[in-house]
Amino acid sequence: MKYQYVEVVYLGEEGTVFGVQCSPKITVQQLLDDCGVSYQGLEIGIHQRLVSLSDTVKDGDRVELYSPLQVDPKQKRRRLVEHRKRYKKHMGRDGEGGP
């Protein structure tokens, strides 16, 4: 039987990457179940393209599990800008403090 090599990547807090030998024509769900990887509530992609659990994995694929964003990047940027504005107003234009 011919096997294929697939890489599984989870970029959570600790970040995990491991290689797997699997049989041809295996689905994403079968691969993750066989590896014992919990994928509930996560988005799954292959080479940065979202896929479904029923998609077939090919030799050399990089199966990626994406955890949901904790903060929307746009919201984070807005908060940072607002914080900087308040800080500058508090410190004065020259950063020496006082109005």
C-alpha positions in Angstrom: 0.0 0.0 0.0 1.3 3.4 -0.9 1.2 6.1 1.8 1.2 9.9 1.5 2.8 12.4 3.8 0.7 15.2 5.3 1.6 17.9 7.7 -0.9 19.0 10.4 -0.6 22.5 11.9 -2.4 24.0 14.9 -1.4 27.5 15.6 -3.1 27.8 19.0 -1.3 29.1 22.1 1.5 26.6 22.0 1.6 26.0 18.2 1.8 22.3 17.1 3.2 21.0 13.9 3.5 17.3 13.1 3.9 15.1 10.1 1.6 12.1 9.4 1.7 9.2 7.0 -1.7 8.3 5.9 -3.5 6.3 3.2 -4.5 7.9 -0.1 -8.0 9.3 -0.5 -8.4 10.0 3.2 -10.7 12.9 4.2 -9.8 15.7 6.4 -12.1 14.4 9.1 -10.7 10.9 8.9 -7.1 12.3 9.2 -7.9 14.4 12.2 -9.9 11.7 13.9 -7.0 9.2 13.3 -4.5 11.7 14.8 -6.7 12.3 17.8 -6.9 16.0 17.0 -9.9 17.9 18.4 -11.3 20.2 15.7 -14.7 21.2 17.2 -15.2 24.9 16.9 -12.1 25.4 14.7 -11.9 26.4 11.0 -9.9 24.0 8.9 -7.8 24.8 5.8 -5.3 23.3 3.4 -2.5 25.6 2.4 -4.4 28.7 3.8 -7.6 27.9 1.9 -10.7 26.9 3.9 -11.9 23.4 3.3 -14.7 21.1 4.6 -14.2 18.0 6.7 -15.3 15.9 3.7 -12.5 17.2 1.4 -9.8 14.7 0.4 -6.2 15.2 1.6 -3.4 14.9 -1.0 0.3 14.0 -0.6 2.2 17.0 0.6 -0.8 18.9 1.9 -0.6 21.1 5.0 -3.8 20.7 7.0 -4.2 23.8 9.2 -6.5 24.3 12.2 -7.4 27.9 12.9 -8.6 29.0 16.3 -11.2 31.8 16.4 -9.9 35.3 16.8 -10.1 36.6 20.3 -10.4 40.2 19.2 -11.3 41.5 15.8 -8.1 43.1 14.3 -10.0 46.2 13.2 -11.4 46.7 16.7 -7.9 46.1 18.2 -6.5 48.8 16.0 -9.3 51.3 16.8 -8.7 50.7 20.5 -5.0 51.3 20.1 -5.5 54.6 18.2 -8.0 55.8 20.9 -5.6 54.9 23.6 -2.8 56.8 21.9 -5.0 59.8 21.5 -6.0 59.9 25.1 -2.3 59.4 26.2 -1.1 62.3 24.0 -3.9 64.5 25.3 -3.0 63.6 28.8 0.8 64.1 28.3 0.5 67.2 26.1 1.9 67.5 22.6 5.6 67.4 23.6 5.2 64.4 25.9 6.4 66.5 28.9 3.0 66.2 30.7 0.4 68.8 31.4 -1.7 70.8 28.9 
